[in-house]
């Protein structure tokens, strides 16, 4: 008796097609990159779809058609459920302010879980090292620590326990809006798990900075004076690096599955891009970027 040929699975081809569509819409700007945080939470739906494929889809042609419809419904239902149950409601808003005192330098660490992180410089002459507002979800807390004296040390971190299902890119995203003193040399660390980051370092005296976004979009404007070493990484998303006019830069760019765009006239040597006047510039940045999946854009701004 002739055996019925074994039919291949339907789940993985559908998932690959779906991922390709999401990547395309990301690159076209239709979908925000931080939608991947929602998709990653849907892994149990994939198990359900594989089960349907095994039970129904590999028995006959009609079984494959029925399984195809059911798998599509399950995946679509999972996406709808993720969006309909998502929420980023702001429950409380905390105001923070830390005095500069007699500090002559500072180490600042800010780590937000899910939301939008904005960092910029305080007005010149401010008596504070840092000030701003933190929007928190229900059940979320921000752990804060501060010491002054010669080297001020400030740490503000989300507890990372109560993020809940989120769909970022919406107008309801929780915002951490913080301004830092530009009058003291600073070592800065910024971390965001999921969301959008806008870090304007142009008015800060940053000797070293480490900026990380796991999933989302980041725009980082580099310091406008002095010499700095800056490292920026985005695992999945879009990274825009803005270089103030008059600042030269050397960029070591790691981009596994990412597009890269640099200003014309820069010299490329492998994965290193150097602006024309870097070697003799007084104001310059040594920049290391790493984008695993997404896009990297480096541009000069006024």
N, C-alpha and C positions, 0 to 999 in steps of 0.2 A: 504494500500500500504506500502510495506516495505521501510523504509528510508535508503538512502545510508549512510553508516557510515562516520562520520566526519574524515577527514584526518588530521593528525598532521602537524605542520609546518616543513619546511625544513631548514629554515635559522639558527636557533640556533644549531641544530646538526652539520651543516656544520661549523659554527663558532667554536664550541667546538673542532671538529676534527682539524681545522686549528690551533687553539691556542695550542693544544697538540703537533702538529708537530713543531710549532715554539719553544715551550719549549724544546722539544727533541733536536732540532738543536742548541739551545742555550747551553744546557748542554754538547753537544758533541763538542762545539767550532766551529761549522760550521757557525753560524750566531752570530754577536755581539749582546750583550744585548740591546744596544741603538737603535736597530731596532724597539723597542716598541714605541719610540717617533713618528716614521712614522706611525705605525699601529693605534695609538691613534687618529691621525689626520684624519683617514678614517671613522669616525663614520657616516658621511652622507651616505656613501655607504651602510652601514647596513640598514638604513631606506629605501633606494631604493630596496634592496633585500627583505625586509619584505613586501613592497608594491607589488612586483611581486609575492611573495608567496601567498598573500591574494587574488589577482586578478585572478591568473592563477592556482596556485599550488594546491588548495584545491577543485577543481571542479571534477577532474577525475584522473585516473591513467596516461593517456596521458598528462593531464595538469600538473601533478606532474613532469613528465619527462621533459616536456618543461621548466617548472619553474626551475628545477634543473640545466639544461644547462644554462639558462639565469642568474641565481644567480651566478653560477660558473664564467661565463663570466664577470659579473659586478664586482665581488670581484677581479678577476684576473686583470681586467682593472683598478680598483682602485689602486691596488698595483703597476702596471706598471706606471700609471700616477704619483703616489707619487714619484717613483724613477726617472722618466724621467724629472720631473719638479724640482727636488731637485737640490740645488746648494749651495756650501759653498765657493764660490770664494772669495779670499782675495782681498779687494779693497785698503786698506791702512795698513801700518805697523807703529806703533808709538813706539818710544824708550822712556823709562822712567828711571829716576834715582833720588833718594832722598837721601840727605846727612844724615849721622848719627849725625853729630854735637856733642853736649854735652849730648845727650840722654843716660840714664843709663838703660832704659827699653823701651819696645815698645808694642803697640797694632796694629796688622795688620789684615785687612779684605780684602779678594779678592773674588769677586763674578762674575763668567763668565756665560753667557747665554748658548751658544751652541758652542762646539769646543773641543779643547784639552788643559787642564791646567797642566802645569809643574811647580813645585816649588822645590827649592833646596837651599843649603847654598852657600853664596859667599865665595871666597877664604879668608883665615885667614888674618886679618889686613886690610881689605877693609875699605875705608872711607865712604862708602854708607850704608844706612839702607836697601835699596832695589834698584835693577836695573834689566832691562830686556826689552822685546819687547812684544807688543800686536798687533796681527793681527785682523783686523776688517773687517766686510762685508760692502757692499755699504749701506749707511744710518745708520750704527751702530755707536754708540759713547760709549766711556768709561768715566764714571764720576769719577774724581779723587780728593781727598782731602788729605792734609798733614799738620801736625803741629809738630814742633820740641820740643826743650827744654828738661826737665827732662824725661818726658814720651812722646816719639814720637808716633803719631797716623797717620796711613796710611790707606786709603780706596780707593780701585779700584773696580768699579762695571760696568758691562754692563748695558746699558739703558733698555735692555730686551723688546724693542718695535719692533725691526726689524730683528727678527731671521729668518722669512720666513720658507718655507718647507726645511727641512734638512734630509739628510741621512748620519749619522755619520759612523765612522769606515773607511772612505776613506782617501786617501793620501792628499786630499785637505782640510781636516779639519783645521779650523782656530786655531792657536796655541797662547796661552798666556804662555810665558816662562819667569819666574821671579825667581830671586835669592835674598835671604835675609841674613842679617848679623847674624852670629852665635855667635857673641861676647857679645850680650846683652840678658837678659831674655825677653821672648816674650810670649804674648797671641795671638794666631793665629786662625783665622776663614777662612775656605775655602769653597766655594759653587760653584757647577756646576750643571746647569739644565739638559743638555743633552750632552753626549760625553764621553771623557776619561780623567781621572785624574791620574797623577803620582806625589805624594808628598813625597819627600825624606827629612824627618825631622831629620835624623841621625846627621847632622852637626849643628843643631840649638839648642839653649838653650830655649826649649819650656816648660813653666810651665803648660800651659793649651792649648788645641787645640780642635776645633770643625770642623769636616770635613763632608761635605754633598754632595751627588750626587743623583739627582732625578732619572735619567735613564742613565745607562752606566756602564763603568768599572772603578774601582779605585784600585790603588796600593799605599799603604801607608807604608813607612818605619819609624819606631818609633825612637825617640831620643836615642842616644847611651850613654848619660851620664845624671846623676842627676835623679830627681824624677818628673814625669809628670802625668797629668791627660788628657787623650785623648778620645774623643768621635767621632766615625765614623759611618755614616749611609748611606745606599744605598737603595733606594726604590725598584728599579727594576734593577738588574744587578749582576755583579761579583765583590766581594771585596776580595783583597789579602792584608793581614797585615804581614809585614816583621819585625821581631824582631832581632836586631843586637845581635850577640853572646856576652855574658857577661851581657846582660840585662834580668832581670826577669820581669814577667808580670802576672797580674791577669785580666782575661777577663770575663766581663759579656756579654753574647751573646744572643741577641734577634733575632730570625730567624723564622718568621711566616711560610713561605713556601720555606725555603732555606736549602740547604745542608751545613753541617759544617765539617771542617777538622782541627784538632789540632795536634801538635807534640805528639809523644808517650811519656809516662811518666808523662804527666800532670795530675793533680788531678781534677776530676770533681765533683761538688756539684750542682746538678740541672742544671741551665744554666750558672754557673760560672766555669771557667777553670783556674787553677793556676799552674804556673811553679814550679818545685821542690824547688828552692832556693829563692822564693819570699819574705818570711818573714824576712830574714836577709840581703837582698841585698841592697847595696848602690845605685846601678843604677837599677831603676825599674819603671814600668809604670802601672798605673791603667787605664785599657782600657774598654770602653763600645762600643759594636758594635750592629748595628741593620740593618738587611737585610730582607726586607719584602718578596721579591721574587727573587731568584737567588742562588748564592753560596757564602759561606764564607770560606776562607782558611787562617789559621794562621800558619806561618812557621818561623823557626830560620835561619838567614843568616849570613855569615861571616862578 
